[in-house]
Amino acid sequence: MPFDITPPDDALRAALTAKIDGKTKPLGALGRLEALALQIGLVQQTLAPELRKPHILVCAGDHGAAKSGISAYPQDVTWQMVENFLAGGAAINVFARANGLELVVADAGVNHDFGKRENLVDAKVSPYGTASYLEGPAMSSEQCETAMMNGARIVADLHARGCNVIGFGEMGIGNTAAASLITHFLAGIPLADCVGRGTGLDDAGVSRKLTLLQQAVGLYRGKPEPLAILAHFGGFEIAMLAGGMLAAAERKMLLLIDGFIVTAALLVAATLHPATLQYCVFSHRSQERGHRLQLEHLGARPLLDMDLRLGEGTGAALAWPLARAACAFLNEMASFESAGVSEQVTPSPPETGERAGVRG
């Protein structure tokens, strides 16, 4: 993939840390908000960062394997939920409106004809969704690349219009199964630990899902490389997310990472370009069982842990106010010097030797 991603220059770290420590508060009193402010400053390479025109990109696609009973819902729910997004009635719409986020919905490959719609980006790779990885590759390498570059183009266009912070979300019945397979291969996590309830499977449904995915793993004869894994098991929406993340990191944007499926896309992006991770804010820890293991594999600490398991980018939308608050305190909170407030008196180190018992 033609992406040039370099990590943020660390030379500004000392100055940013001094600015954070000099605010009118006890040292470290804002906890992880301070670490978030430091990250934002490093990403933007400035002591006065600005978060401009924030967006959530929700990519939607259908999965051929969904017809085999790996989800509690029928495949038609994918296009029905896209209609819900376009009508403004889904959870992500509500949270985006509440937090001042622009929402972009992209059709990566939904098995439905939406026609030309004002609020929908038509980026269909196939009008039918992916093929079933229970029978062969979900997509060709060419289709995988097309989906990734479609995602990259959408993000590049948003950046050109002034956006420098973007959250990622998804919709696709069956995509927790695809995410489980990608996680198994790219993070080396046992498949049984990656497979959860998805849209609400009962115990019998989870068992059936695991059995089908084990069969899919047994049929795979490809290379253990990220693009090969993505093409064989992924969805068009997951590939589009991975490409969008790489384009965002290349442009030194701040990435708000949602839950299990979005993090599976990030596993692909970060395996290809590890520096991508330094631009990522991990919004929350999903209730989906594999997400905790993904986060541990990436060495990531999420901002929130609220038992969410909806997807759509909802966790990213809920974490956005924390990023905004971190940026605001860094820019607007008074320093001890500017406010005329006395700083903490640092205790002298313990006395030793002959002077240890002397008190003036």
C-alpha positions as CSV (number, residue, x, y, z in Angstrom):
1,M,0.0,0.0,0.0
2,P,1.4,3.4,-1.0
3,F,1.4,5.1,2.4
4,D,4.2,7.1,4.0
5,I,3.6,7.0,7.8
6,T,6.2,8.3,10.2
7,P,5.9,8.6,14.0
8,P,5.4,12.0,15.6
9,D,8.7,13.8,16.3
10,D,9.4,13.3,20.0
11,A,11.5,16.4,20.4
12,L,8.5,18.4,21.6
13,R,7.8,16.1,24.5
14,A,9.8,17.9,27.1
15,A,8.2,21.3,26.3
16,L,4.7,19.8,26.3
17,T,5.3,18.0,29.6
18,A,6.5,21.2,31.1
19,K,3.5,23.1,29.9
20,I,1.1,20.4,31.3
21,D,3.0,20.3,34.6
22,G,2.9,24.1,34.9
23,K,-0.9,24.3,35.0
24,T,-2.6,25.4,38.2
25,K,-3.1,21.9,39.6
26,P,-1.1,19.4,41.6
27,L,1.3,17.5,39.5
28,G,-0.5,14.7,37.6
29,A,-3.9,15.7,39.0
30,L,-5.7,15.4,35.7
31,G,-4.5,11.9,35.3
32,R,-4.9,10.3,31.9
33,L,-6.3,13.6,30.5
34,E,-2.7,14.8,30.8
35,A,-1.4,11.9,28.7
36,L,-4.1,12.6,26.1
37,A,-3.1,16.2,25.9
38,L,0.5,15.2,25.5
39,Q,-0.4,12.8,22.7
40,I,-2.5,15.4,20.8
41,G,0.3,18.0,21.1
42,L,2.8,15.4,19.7
43,V,0.5,14.4,16.9
44,Q,0.1,18.0,15.8
45,Q,3.7,19.0,16.7
46,T,2.6,22.1,18.6
47,L,2.2,23.5,22.1
48,A,-1.2,24.8,21.2
49,P,-3.1,22.1,19.3
50,E,-6.5,22.6,17.7
51,L,-9.0,19.9,16.9
52,R,-10.9,21.0,13.8
53,K,-14.0,19.8,12.0
54,P,-14.3,16.4,13.7
55,H,-16.0,13.6,11.8
56,I,-17.1,10.0,12.3
57,L,-16.7,7.8,9.2
58,V,-19.1,4.8,9.3
59,C,-18.4,2.2,6.6
60,A,-21.0,-0.5,5.8
61,G,-20.7,-3.8,4.0
62,D,-22.3,-7.2,3.7
63,H,-20.6,-10.5,4.4
64,G,-21.4,-13.7,2.4
65,A,-20.7,-15.8,5.5
66,A,-23.6,-14.1,7.3
67,K,-26.0,-16.3,5.4
68,S,-24.6,-19.4,7.2
69,G,-26.0,-18.4,10.7
70,I,-23.0,-16.7,12.3
71,S,-25.2,-13.8,13.4
72,A,-28.4,-13.4,15.4
73,Y,-29.8,-11.1,12.7
74,P,-30.5,-11.6,9.0
75,Q,-28.3,-9.9,6.4
76,D,-31.0,-7.4,5.5
77,V,-30.4,-5.6,8.8
78,T,-27.2,-4.1,7.2
79,W,-29.1,-2.1,4.6
80,Q,-31.9,-1.3,7.0
81,M,-29.5,0.2,9.5
82,V,-27.8,2.2,6.7
83,E,-31.3,3.6,6.0
84,N,-31.6,4.4,9.7
85,F,-28.2,6.2,9.6
86,L,-29.4,8.3,6.7
87,A,-32.7,9.1,8.5
88,G,-30.7,10.2,11.5
89,G,-32.3,7.7,13.9
90,A,-29.4,5.5,15.0
91,A,-27.3,5.7,18.2
92,I,-24.4,7.1,16.3
93,N,-26.6,9.9,14.8
94,V,-27.7,10.8,18.3
95,F,-24.2,10.8,19.8
96,A,-22.7,12.7,16.8
97,R,-25.4,15.4,17.1
98,A,-25.0,15.7,20.8
99,N,-21.2,16.1,20.6
100,G,-20.9,18.3,17.5
101,L,-19.5,15.6,15.2
102,E,-20.2,15.4,11.4
103,L,-21.2,11.9,10.3
104,V,-20.1,10.4,7.0
105,V,-21.8,7.1,5.9
106,A,-20.0,5.1,3.2
107,D,-21.5,2.1,1.3
108,A,-18.4,-0.2,0.9
109,G,-20.5,-3.1,-0.5
110,V,-24.0,-3.5,0.9
111,N,-26.3,-5.9,-0.9
112,H,-28.9,-3.2,-1.6
113,D,-29.5,-0.4,-4.1
114,F,-29.8,2.8,-2.2
115,G,-29.8,5.0,-5.3
116,K,-28.1,8.4,-5.2
117,R,-28.4,9.8,-1.7
118,E,-27.3,13.1,-0.4
119,N,-25.8,11.8,2.8
120,L,-24.3,8.5,1.5
121,V,-20.9,8.0,-0.1
122,D,-21.2,5.4,-2.8
123,A,-18.0,3.4,-2.6
124,K,-19.4,-0.1,-3.5
125,V,-16.7,-2.6,-4.4
126,S,-19.4,-5.2,-5.2
127,P,-23.2,-4.7,-5.2
128,Y,-23.6,-8.1,-3.4
129,G,-21.1,-7.8,-0.5
130,T,-18.3,-10.2,-0.1
131,A,-18.3,-13.9,-0.9
132,S,-18.3,-16.5,1.9
133,Y,-14.9,-17.3,3.4
134,L,-16.6,-20.7,4.3
135,E,-16.2,-21.5,0.7
136,G,-13.2,-19.5,-0.5
137,P,-11.7,-16.0,-0.3
138,A,-14.2,-13.3,0.8
139,M,-12.7,-10.9,-1.8
140,S,-10.0,-10.8,-4.4
141,S,-6.7,-9.0,-3.7
142,E,-7.8,-6.4,-6.2
143,Q,-11.2,-5.8,-4.5
144,C,-9.4,-5.6,-1.1
145,E,-7.1,-2.9,-2.5
146,T,-10.0,-1.0,-4.1
147,A,-11.8,-0.9,-0.8
148,M,-8.8,0.3,1.1
149,M,-8.1,3.0,-1.4
150,N,-11.7,4.1,-1.3
151,G,-11.4,4.6,2.4
152,A,-8.1,6.5,2.0
153,R,-9.7,8.8,-0.6
154,I,-12.7,9.6,1.7
155,V,-10.3,10.5,4.6
156,A,-8.0,12.5,2.3
157,D,-11.0,14.5,1.1
158,L,-12.1,15.2,4.6
159,H,-8.6,16.3,5.6
160,A,-8.4,18.6,2.5
161,R,-11.6,20.3,3.8
162,G,-10.0,21.0,7.2
163,C,-10.7,17.9,9.3
164,N,-7.8,16.8,11.6
165,V,-9.6,14.4,13.9
166,I,-11.7,11.4,12.7
167,G,-13.5,8.6,14.5
168,F,-14.2,5.2,12.8
169,G,-17.3,3.1,12.9
170,E,-18.9,0.2,11.0
171,M,-22.0,-1.6,10.1
172,G,-22.2,-5.1,8.6
173,I,-24.1,-8.2,9.8
174,G,-21.5,-10.9,10.4
175,N,-18.6,-8.6,10.8
176,T,-17.7,-9.6,14.4
177,A,-17.0,-13.1,12.9
178,A,-14.7,-11.6,10.3
179,A,-13.0,-9.5,13.0
180,S,-12.5,-12.6,15.1
181,L,-10.7,-14.4,12.3
182,I,-8.5,-11.3,11.5
183,T,-7.7,-11.0,15.2
184,H,-6.8,-14.7,15.5
185,F,-4.4,-14.6,12.6
186,L,-2.8,-11.1,13.2
187,A,-2.7,-11.0,17.0
188,G,-2.0,-14.8,17.5
189,I,-5.0,-15.1,19.9
190,P,-6.7,-18.5,20.1
191,L,-9.9,-18.4,18.0
192,A,-12.1,-19.5,20.9
193,D,-11.0,-16.4,22.8
194,C,-11.8,-14.1,19.9
195,V,-15.4,-15.3,19.3
196,G,-18.1,-13.6,21.2
197,R,-21.9,-13.0,21.1
198,G,-21.8,-10.3,18.4
199,T,-25.3,-9.0,17.9
200,G,-26.6,-11.1,20.8
201,L,-26.1,-14.8,20.1
202,D,-27.0,-17.2,22.9
203,D,-24.6,-19.9,24.1
204,A,-25.7,-22.3,21.3
205,G,-25.3,-19.6,18.7
206,V,-21.8,-18.8,19.9
207,S,-20.9,-22.5,19.8
208,R,-22.2,-22.7,16.2
209,K,-20.3,-19.5,15.2
210,L,-17.1,-20.9,16.6
211,T,-17.5,-24.2,14.8
212,L,-18.1,-22.4,11.5
213,L,-15.1,-20.2,12.0
214,Q,-12.9,-23.1,12.9
215,Q,-13.9,-24.7,9.6
216,A,-12.9,-21.4,7.8
217,V,-9.5,-21.4,9.5
218,G,-9.0,-25.1,8.4
219,L,-9.7,-24.2,4.8
220,Y,-7.2,-21.3,4.6
221,R,-4.1,-22.0,2.6
222,G,-2.9,-18.5,2.1
223,K,0.1,-16.6,3.7
224,P,-0.1,-15.2,7.2
225,E,0.3,-11.7,5.9
226,P,-2.1,-8.8,6.8
227,L,-3.4,-8.1,3.3
228,A,-3.9,-11.8,2.5
229,I,-5.8,-12.3,5.8
230,L,-7.9,-9.2,5.2
231,A,-8.8,-10.3,1.6
232,H,-9.7,-13.9,2.6
233,F,-11.7,-13.2,5.8
234,G,-12.5,-9.5,5.9
235,G,-15.4,-7.4,4.7
236,F,-15.3,-4.5,2.3
237,E,-16.1,-2.1,5.2
238,I,-13.2,-3.5,7.3
239,A,-10.8,-3.0,4.3
240,M,-12.2,0.5,3.8
241,L,-11.6,1.3,7.5
242,A,-8.0,0.1,7.3
243,G,-7.3,2.2,4.3
244,G,-8.9,5.2,5.9
245,M,-6.8,4.8,9.1
246,L,-3.6,4.7,7.1
247,A,-4.5,7.8,5.2
248,A,-5.4,9.6,8.4
249,A,-2.1,8.6,10.1
250,E,-0.2,9.7,7.0
251,R,-1.8,13.1,7.3
252,K,-1.0,13.2,11.0
253,M,-4.7,13.3,12.0
254,L,-5.9,12.1,15.4
255,L,-7.7,8.8,15.1
256,L,-10.6,7.8,17.5
257,I,-10.7,4.0,17.5
258,D,-14.1,2.4,18.3
259,G,-14.6,-1.3,19.3
260,F,-13.9,-4.8,18.2
261,I,-14.4,-4.6,14.5
262,V,-12.7,-1.2,14.1
263,T,-9.8,-2.5,16.1
264,A,-9.5,-5.5,13.8
265,A,-9.2,-3.1,10.9
266,L,-6.5,-1.3,12.9
267,L,-4.6,-4.6,13.4
268,V,-4.3,-4.7,9.6
269,A,-3.2,-1.1,9.4
270,A,-0.8,-1.3,12.3
271,T,0.8,-4.5,11.1
272,L,1.5,-2.8,7.7
273,H,2.6,0.5,9.3
274,P,3.3,0.3,13.1
275,A,3.6,4.1,13.4
276,T,-0.1,4.3,12.8
277,L,-0.7,3.4,16.5
278,Q,0.9,6.6,17.7
279,Y,-2.0,8.6,16.1
280,C,-4.7,6.5,17.7
281,V,-6.9,7.2,20.7
282,F,-8.6,4.1,22.0
283,S,-12.0,5.2,22.9
284,H,-13.4,2.3,24.9
285,R,-13.2,-1.3,25.9
286,S,-16.0,-3.2,24.3
287,Q,-18.0,-6.0,26.0
288,E,-17.2,-8.2,23.0
289,R,-14.8,-10.7,24.5
290,G,-12.0,-10.4,21.9
291,H,-11.7,-6.7,22.2
292,R,-9.9,-6.8,25.6
293,L,-7.3,-9.1,24.0
294,Q,-6.9,-6.9,21.0
295,L,-6.1,-4.0,23.3
296,E,-3.7,-6.0,25.3
297,H,-1.9,-7.1,22.2
298,L,-1.6,-3.5,21.0
299,G,-0.5,-2.3,24.5
300,A,-3.5,0.1,24.5
301,R,-5.4,1.7,27.4
302,P,-9.0,2.7,26.4
303,L,-10.5,5.9,27.8
304,L,-13.9,4.4,28.7
305,D,-15.2,1.0,29.9
306,M,-19.0,1.2,29.7
307,D,-20.0,-2.3,28.6
308,L,-20.7,-1.1,25.1
309,R,-21.1,-3.5,22.2
310,L,-23.0,-1.6,19.6
311,G,-20.4,-0.6,17.1
312,E,-21.3,2.2,14.6
313,G,-18.5,4.4,16.0
314,T,-20.6,5.1,19.2
315,G,-17.6,4.6,21.5
316,A,-15.6,7.0,19.4
317,A,-18.3,9.6,19.6
318,L,-18.6,9.2,23.4
319,A,-14.8,9.6,23.8
320,W,-14.6,12.7,21.6
321,P,-15.5,15.2,24.5
322,L,-12.5,13.9,26.5
323,A,-10.2,14.7,23.6
324,R,-11.7,18.1,23.3
325,A,-11.3,18.6,27.1
326,A,-7.7,17.6,27.0
327,C,-7.0,20.1,24.2
328,A,-8.9,22.8,26.0
329,F,-7.1,22.5,29.3
330,L,-3.7,22.5,27.5
331,N,-4.6,25.7,25.7
332,E,-6.8,27.6,28.2
333,M,-6.0,26.6,31.8
334,A,-3.8,29.1,33.6
335,S,-0.3,28.3,34.6
336,F,1.1,29.0,38.0
337,E,3.1,31.8,36.6
338,S,0.3,33.5,34.7
339,A,-2.2,33.2,37.6
340,G,0.3,34.3,40.2
341,V,-0.3,31.0,42.2
342,S,2.5,29.6,44.2
343,E,3.8,26.3,43.0
344,Q,4.3,23.1,45.0
345,V,7.3,23.2,47.3
346,T,9.4,20.2,46.4
347,P,10.8,18.6,49.6
348,S,14.5,18.4,50.0
349,P,16.0,14.9,49.8
350,P,16.7,13.2,53.1
351,E,19.9,14.3,54.8
352,T,22.7,11.8,55.2
353,G,26.0,11.4,57.0
354,E,27.2,14.0,59.6
355,R,24.4,16.5,58.8
356,A,21.5,14.0,59.1
357,G,20.6,15.1,62.6
358,V,21.1,18.9,62.1
359,R,17.9,21.1,62.0
360,G,18.2,24.8,61.6
